[in-house]
Amino acid sequence: MTDHNSEREAIRALKKGAIRGLETLVRKYQVQAVRAADLITRDRALAEDIVQAAFLRAFKRIDQFDESKPFGPWFLRSVINDAVKMVTRRRETPSLDTLPEISLEEILPASEPEPEECVEQQETHRQVWEALGQLPAEQRAVVVLRYYLELSLEEIREEVAAPSGTIKWRLHKARTRLKKILEQTDD
């Protein structure tokens, strides 16, 4: 059975009230969802809680899901929105000093670079991770949606329910701010 068919079967099972269908979806989307939420919240445990709650909500609201569309974007939109809401509710950006040391290699797929490249990549990943932490949650969210989940601007607009101009502005502000932060770390 193809991955797409197993997902459809899982959704059909959920719509019939069988929670066993959730297992397939968790296996397929949990890692990606936790990574996306973690990039926004900057708190791995909180990201895991957000994803767990999103899966339970997806189970409860599966009747609202349009089976003609892929499950992933529908589910990840919920995770991203919850992560942004959680950070916004906190009203404080955690200090970089209190964040756990997490390499982007835990977040992004790794290739097999040469040892020298590995050291350089680790430093770059650390700098990007720290720079992302300095962005407001809304800007982090669009960066994650665009560059991590590789959504188009139109898909992002649908995901965050904001006009295209707002999305472009947030991306522009995020890139500008990231560039400025990263240039300061090079000095």
N, C-alpha and C positions, 0 to 999 in steps of 0.2 A: 504494500500500500504506500502510495507516495505521501510525502509530508503534507501536501495540500489536502489530500483526501482524508488523512488521519485527523487533520484539524477540523474539517467539515463534519466528520463522524463525531468528534468530541463535542462540537457545538450542538449537533443534533441530540446527543445524549444529555447534555446540559439542559436543553430546551424541554426535554422529557422529564427533567428533575433528577437525573442520575449524576451525582457529584463526581463519579469516576471519570467523566469527561474532562474534568478540570485537570487531571493528572497530565494529560497530553499537552495541554496549553501551558501548564506550569513548566514542564520540561522544555518546551520550545521558547518561552518568553521570559522566564524568571531572571536569568543572568543578564540579559539585555535590559530589562526593566530596572533591576537593582542598580546596574551601572549608570543608567540614565538618571535615576533618582539620586544616586550618590553624587553625581557630578553637580546636581543642582543644590542638594541639601548640605553637602560636604560632611555628612554624618552617615556612615555605613549602616549602623543599627537602625537609625531612623528610616533610611532608604528601604531596608528590608521590611520594616513595619508597614511602610507606605505600600509596598508591592503586595504584601500579604493581604492588606485591607482591600487593595484594588482587585485582587483575584476573588475575594469573597463577594465584593460588590458586583463584579462581573457575573458571578454565579447567580446572584439574586436578581440581576437586571438583564440576564441573557435574552429575555424576550424582546428587549429594546434593540438588540443587535440585528442589523440587516445582513443576512447570510450571503447576500450577493457581493458583499465587500469583504476585504481581508480583516481578520481579527486583530492582527498585530497593531496597526495604526490606531484602531478604536481603543484598544487596551492601553497602549503606550500614551495616548493622549490623556487618559484618565490618570495614569501614573505621573506624567509631567505636570498636569494641572494640580494634583494633590501635593507634589513636591514644592511647587511654587507657592501654593497656599500656605503650606507648613512654614516655609522660610519667611513669608510675608507676615504670618501670625507671630513669629518669634520677634520680629521687629529689630533684630540685631544680627549682624553678621559675625559669625564666630571668629575669634582671633586666630590668625595663622599659627600662633604658638600653641594653641590648644587642639589643633587638628591632628589626628593620627597621621603618621607618615605612611602614605599610600602612593605607590608608584603608578604611573599611568599604564605600565605594563600589566597591572592587574585589571585595568579598565579597557585597554585597547589590545587587539590581537598583536602578538609579537612575532617578528621574523627572526631569522638567525644572523644577526650582524656580526662583524668582526669584533674582537674584544675592545679595540679603541673606539669603534663606533658605538658600542654598547655603553661605554662610560659617557660619551657625549650625549647619547640618546637619553640616558638616565637623568643627566643634568637638565636637558631640554624638557623632559617630561615633568621634572620637579618644578621647573620655572613656570611651565604652562599651568600645572596644577595649582600652584600658588597664585598665579595671575587670575585664573578662573575664579578662585575664591574671593577675589577683590571686586568682582562684578556683582551688581544687584541681581537678585533671583530671576527677574524677568529677562534680563540680558543673558544670563547663564542658560536659561531655558531655551531661548531661540538659538543660541550657539550649539547646544546639545542636539536640538531638533535638526538643525541644518547640517552640522559637520559630523556629529556622531551617528544620528539616525538617518542622515542623508535625505531628508525630506525636501521637496521643492518648496519654493516660497508660497505657492498656492496651498500646498498641504499644510504648511506651518500656519498660514492664515486660518485655515479651517480648524486646526488643532487648538489654537489659542483664542479663536473667535475675536480676532482683531483685524483691522483693515491692513491691506498690503503695505501701505505707506508706514504704518506703525511698525510692522515687522521689519521692513527695510531699515527704518530709523534705528530700531533696537540692534539689529545686526551691525549696522554702521557704527553706532556708538560702542558696541561691544568690541568690534575689531579695532577701532581707534584706541579704546582704553587698553585693550590687551597689548597692542603694539607699544603704547607709551610705557606700560608697566614693564614689558619685556625689554625695551630699550634701556630702561633705568637699571635693570638687573645686569645688563651687559657692561655698564660703566664701571 
